[in-house]
Amino acid sequence: MTKTRKRERRHTLQRVDLGNAVGESDQALHQYYVDNQFLDMAVDSSDRRVFFLGDKGVGKSALLEMARRRLAGPKVIRLAAGDIGLGLLSNIRCFHELSLVDLGLLYRAVWDYVILISIVRKQFGTCKPPWWQRIVPGEEAEIYNLLQQTGELEQGSLKLSRAFVDILERLQVKMSASSPAGDCYGVEVSVQDKVRQDIHQMITEIRVLKHINRLRKALPRQCQHSRFYVIIDDLDDGWKNTLAQRECLKALTRSLLKLQHFPNVRFLVALRSVIFRQLQVDDPDKVRDHLVTLQWGKSDLQEIVLRRLECQLGRSRQSIKDAVLPENVRRMSPLNFMYAYLPRHPRSHIQFMQQALDLAVKDGQKRIRADDFKVSLQRMAEFCAEDLAFEYKTVYPGLASILALMNQWNRELSLQQMRKAVEDVHMEALERENDSEFQWVREISSQSRTSEDACDEVCRALIEVGALGVKRTRRDRPVYQPAQLPTKFTSKMWFVVSPFLAPPPLG
């Protein structure tokens, strides 16, 4: 082999893994994670913001994982939906009749229990501390031994969730047996009172729940020389937007706000924005100060991609820009092209660059070509549509079908053209009158005074999920946040199909 051929082979791009797009699973995340204001907020013990919200792929879990790795001094506790059996709650049919009984206190007690017992376990292990006798007086003081026997104080998943679900299942059986139809409906008032008594008796069977208030007051004093970070993630596992699940997470917000008096405990909760909106918390003003929404600017997203390329290719940043990335794509720099046509999420940018790099490697190229970017964009469009439909499936069922219809629309539409295009969505919903997926579209139609109002409401839903943008005039930049829109659409407005759903043709 000649020296020239050896040199050409040496400079051919090699297959590399740019890192796991699901950041919390990436062991090398610390090497190329881009620090920003959100990580500083998370590790700052004096910052009282608790809920880190964002869409799927925006990096919520990666943020909490980086916070966990950075926190060497404090004691870190990780909790997830499985620790309370959140996913299992969707299978409890009795919650269709939740109005019969108020289980809000039970949810709150369970969350308090999971959090406080986790702190006890982290601080004291299986050794009963001397102050426990004062917190749980009398014969109930042996509750610590009970926790040891059930494995509650051992490392791993808490056991309470199973007992909690068992209570709910027994409640369901009682309600079903009390109903003449054999289900949970039509329960008489006298039976409702009996059910409430049964619930009270069931709650007392988990004996430690009776002492939650005492433990909540005493624990800050007993742990005043330690610092804790309680990280709660994966709350969307098994999420089906049932009434039970919503009430359970609303109870979590109440529990954490109440536990804010614990000065040396910092709570960090990752939650998808769409789920938080579904909760409709009782007192949004109290919760608002504890919220932060994750967003990434243009420079941050470009930095995320460049750092991964630097780390995995072993080249300088300038070499990557000069010899790896294409010179331009559709008269734009490659990084600007990505920002223009991709969702504003780190995950989508990482996956896009991985696809483009793999295409260049497959063809034995020395650098990524503009055509590799164009092909990757076409592939990402299908992926992004599926991802979007999955993310909002509990809010806007049938969104996948609507996105498919949008592929037939023009890239830019006037107000009149938009309303005419959305009529296809309404026709689809009416033709599927027995299909529950389009119930929300039919409800919009029935509640709107005119067909134009109905079209505008569906349009706002598409703007909310980022599938459609709005320009106040044709020359303006499109806006994808409904909060920034006026209450009424005007004839000067233009509507733009999101570029990551309708990419330009390959040519």
N, C-alpha and C positions, 0 to 999 in steps of 0.2 A: 504494500500500500504506500503510495507516495505521501510526501510530507504535506502536500496541499490537501489531499483527501483526509489525512489524519486531523489537520487543522479544521476542516469543514465539519467533521464528525464531532470534534471536541466542542465546537460552538453551537451544535444543534441543540435545541431545547430538550431537556429531559423531563420525564413525568415526575412531578412533585405534588405533594398534598399541601394545599394552602391552609390546612387546619380545619377542624370540625366547625361547620357553620353553626352547630348547636354549641355555643361557647362553653357552657358549664361542663361539657363532656370532653373538652380539649385540654389535655395535660400540658400543652405548651402555650396555653392562653396568655400566661404572664409575659411571654417573650414579645408579643406583638399587640397586647391590649392597649387601646388608646385611652389614656386618662382624660377625664373631662369633669365638669362640675358635679355630675351625678355621683361619681365614685367618691369625690370629696364629701358630698352630703352624706353618703352612706356610712363612711367610716368616722365621721365627726360625731362624737358621743353627745355633744351639746345640741345637735340638730334634732328637732323633734318630728321631722317628716317621717312618716311610717310607710305609706303606700306608694310604691313605685309602679306607675301605670304605663301601659304602652301596648301597641298592636303586636301581633305575633311576629317574631323575628327581629324585634327592635333591640333586643339585648338585655331584657330584664334579668333573666336567670344568669347570664354571663356577668352582669354587674354584681349580683349578690355573691356569685362564686368568687369574683375578684376581691370583694370586700372580705369574704371569709378567709382568703389566702393572706390578705394584708394584715388581718387582725391577729397578731401573734400573742399579745398580752391578755385580752379579755377571753372569757370562756364563751365559746360559740355553740349555740344550740340550733339544730336544723329540724324544722317540722314541715310536714307536707299534708296533703289532703288525706292520705292513707292513715295518718295518725288519729284522725277523728272519724274515719269511715265515710268521708264526704261523697265519694263515688257511689257507695252502697245506698246512700239515702234516696237516690233516684228510683230505687226499686221498691220503696215503701209506699204502697198504694193509699194508706190511710191519710196521707198528707194532702190528698185531693180534698179532704174535708177538714183541713187544718183550722177552719173557722170555728169548729166545734170546741176546740181547746187551744189554749195559748201555751205553746211550747217554747216561747222565746227565752224564758228563764232557764229552761233545761239546756238549750243550745249555749247560752252564755256560761252556765255552770260548767259545761263540758269543755269549752275553750279555756276558761280559767283553770280548770283542772289540768288540762294537757300542758298549758304553759307553766303553771306554778310547780307541778310535780316534776317537769323537765328541769326546772331550775334547782329544785331540791336534789334531784338525782345527780345533776352536774356538780353541785357544791358538796354534798355529803355522801353520795354513793349509797351503799346499803347499810351504813352505820347510822342508827337512830341518834340524832343529835339530842343533847340534854334538854333543850327548850321545847321539844315536841310534846312532852308531857303537859306543859302549860297550855299549849295551843289546842290539844285534843284531850280534854280531861276525862277522868273516870275510866270505865272499861273500854271506851272507844280509843284510848291511848294505844291499844294494841293494833290500831289501824296500820301503823308502820310495818308491823310484822306481816299483816295481811298483804301490804304492797310488796314486801319481799317475796312472799310465797307465790304471788301471782306473776312474779317477774317484772312488776311495774317499774322497779328501780334499776333493772339491768339495762345495759346498752341495747339499743334496737328499738323496734316499734313499740309504742304503748299498747297496752291491752284493753284500755277502756273502750276503744271504738267498737270492739266486738260486743261488749256488754251493752253499749249504747244501742247498737243496731238490734240486739236481742230484745231490748225494751220496746223498741218501735214495732218489731214484728209481733210481739205479744199484744201490744195495743191494737194492732191491725186485726188480729184474730178476735179479740174481744169485741171490737166494733162490728166486725163481719157477723159474729155470732148473735149480736144484739139486733141486727137489722133483719127485718122480715124477708128482704130480697136476698139476703146472704152476702151483701156487699157493704160498702161504707156509706151508703146514701140513705136518707130518710130516717135518721136516728132520732127517736123521740127525746124530749127534754129530760125526762126522768132517766133515760139511758145515758144522756150526756153527763148528768151529775155523777152517775156511777162510773163513767169513764174517767172523769176528772179525779175521783177518789183512787181509782186504780193507778192512774199516772203518778199520783203523789206517793202511793205505796211502792211503786216500782222505783221511783227516784231514790227513796230512802234505802233501797236494797244496795245501791252503790254508796256505801256508808260515808266515803270520804267527801262526797259532794256536800254533805251537811256542814262541813268545816271549811269550805272554800273561803268564806268571808274572813274568818279568823286567820287563815293562812295568808290571805292577800294582805292583811294589815301587818302581820308579824314578820313576814319574810324579808321585807326591806331592811328591817333592823338587824336580822340575823345574818344577812349577806352584805352588810354595808361596806365591807372591806374588799369585796369582789366586784368585778364588772362583767356584765353578760350582754351578748348580742344574740337575740332570738330571730333567726332567719326563717321565714315561712314562704315556701314556694310550691309550685306544681298544684296550685289550687284549681286549675282547669282540668285536671285528670278526671275523666268520667263526667265532665260537666254537660248537663242536658237542659239547663235552665228550668229545672222544676221548682215549684214553690218551696219545697223542703230545702233544696240547695241554696236558694236565694235567702231564705230566713236564716240558714246556718251561717252564711258569710256575713249577713248583716249583724248577727250576734258577735262575729269576730271583730267587726269594727267597734262595737260597743265595748267588748272586752278589752281591746287594746287601748282605747281612749281612757277607760277606767284605770288600767294598769300604768298609765303615764305617770302616776305619782311615785312609781318605783324609780328613783333617780338614777340608779346605776345599771338600769336595763335599757338597752336600745333595741327597738323592734324594727325589722325590715321585712316588708311584705311585697312580693312581686305579684301583680294581678293584671290580667288583660283589661284594657280600657272598656271593651264591649261588655265584659262581665260586670265591671263596676257600675256601668250605666244601668244594667239590668237589675241591680240590687235595689236601686231607689231608696237609699238610706234615709232614715227617719229625720235626721237633723243635718242636712248637707252643710250648713254653715259651720258647725262644729268640726266636721270632717275635713273641710276644704283646706284648712291650714296644715293638715297632715298629709296632703297629697302632692305628688310631683309627677309630671308626665314626661317620659323620656322622648327626646327628639335629637336628631343628628343633623348638623349642618353640612354644607358642601365640603368644606375643608376637612371635617372629621371623617366623613365617609371615604374621601380620597386617601386620607392618612391611614385608615384601616387597611385598605387594599395595598398600598405601597409598603407598609410595614411587613405584611405577610409575604409579599414578593421578595423583599429584602432578606427576610429570615430564611425562607425556604429555598430560594435560588442561590443564596450566598453571593449576591452581587450588590454593588452600591446603588443608591437611588438614581443617580445620574445615568449609570449604565443601564438600568431598567428602562428609564424614559427614552434613552437614545437607541438601545439595541434590542429591547424585548417588546415593548409596547408598539403598536402601529403609530406611524407619524400623525395620521389624522383619520377620523371616521366621519363621513358626511360633513366634511369641512369643520369638524370640531376635534379638539384634543380628545384622546381616548377616555380620559377620566371625566371630562365634561360630558362626553357622550353617555357614559354610564349614569351620571347624575340626571341627565335630561330624560332618560328612557327607563329608569328602574325605580321601584319603590324606594323610599328614603329609609331603608332598613339595612343594617350591616349584613344580615344573612343573605339578602338578595344580591348584594354587591360581591360578596365572597363567592357565592355559587356561580354567578355570571363569569367572573374572572377565571374560576376553575374550569368552566366549560370551554372558554376561549383558549386557555392554555392547553387543554387536552386535545382540542382540534389541531392546534399547531404541532403538538408533539406527534400526533397520529400521522400527520403528513410529512414528518421529518423536517420541519421548518426551523430556521435559526431564530425567528421572532414571530410573535403573534401578528396576524394579518388583519386588515380592515374587514375582510370577508369573514374571518373567524368571529369578529364582534357582531357582524350582521346575522350570521347563522345562530349564534348564541342568543341574540335578542329574540329571534323567532321562537326558539325553544323555551326561553324564559317566559314568553307571553302565555303559553299554555300552562306552565307550572304556576305562574302567579295567579292566573284565573282560578285554578284548582285550590290554591292556598287561600285565596280571598273567600271563596265560597265555603271552605271549611271553617275559616275563622268566624264568619258571621252566620253560620248555619242555624244557630238557635235564635238569632234576631230576625234574619231575613231568609227563611227557608226558601228553596227554589232559586237562590241567587245564581247558581251555576247555569240554570236555563236562561236567566235574564242576561247574564254575561255572554252567553252564546248568541243571543239575539243581537246584542250590541256589536258583535263582529260584522254585522251587515249594515251598520250605520255609517254615515260619513264621519270622517275624523273630526270635523267641526260642524256644528249645527246652529242655526238661528233659533230663536225662541219658538217660532212656528214649526220649524223642522223637528226640534226636540219633542214638542208635544205630540206631533204626528208619529214620531218614532216610539214614544212611550205608550201610545195607544196599542201598539203590538203587544206590549207587556200586559195591558189590561185584557186584550182579547185572549191571550194565552191563559190568563187567570180565570176568565169566564168559561172558556172551553174545558178547563179542568175544575169544574165546580165541586167535584167530590174529592179534589186533591187538597189536603191540608197544607201543603207546602206554600200555596199561593193565597192562603186565607188572609194574610196581612194586606195583600194587594186588593182583594175584594172588599176588605173592611175600609180601606182608604176610599175606594169608589163609593161605597154606601154612605160614608160619613162626609163626603165632599159635596158642596153645593152645586158645583159645575164640573164638567169633564176636564176643563182646564185646571181647576184646583186639584183634581185627582192626579193628573199628569205631573203637576208641579211637586206634589208630595212624594210621589215615587222618585222623581228626579232628585229631590233632597236626600232621599235614602241612598241613592247611587253616589251622590256627592259625599255623604257621610262615610261610606266604605272606601272612598278613594277611586271609584271606577269612573267618575265623571268630574270634570272641572268646569269652572265658570269664569268667563272673562266679562268684565263690566262693559268693555267695548272690544271690538275685534282686535285691536292692537295691543291690548293689555296682556299680562301674563295670567294664565289660569290659576284659580284658587280652588283648593280641594278640601277646605274646612268649612262646613256649613255654618259655624258660629260667626264667620266673617261675611255672611251673605245677608242682603236685605230681606225683609219679610215678604216682599213681592218681587217677582221677576219682571224685568222690563224688556221692551222690544229691542233695546240696544245691546242686550247681553248675547253672548255666544257661548255655546256649550261644547266642551272638548272631551272626547273619549280619551281616557288615560293612556299615555303612550306605552305603558308596559302591558296593556291589554290589547292594544291595536298598534303594533309596531309598523314602521314603514316597510314597504316591500324590499326584497333583497337587492334589487338592481340599483 
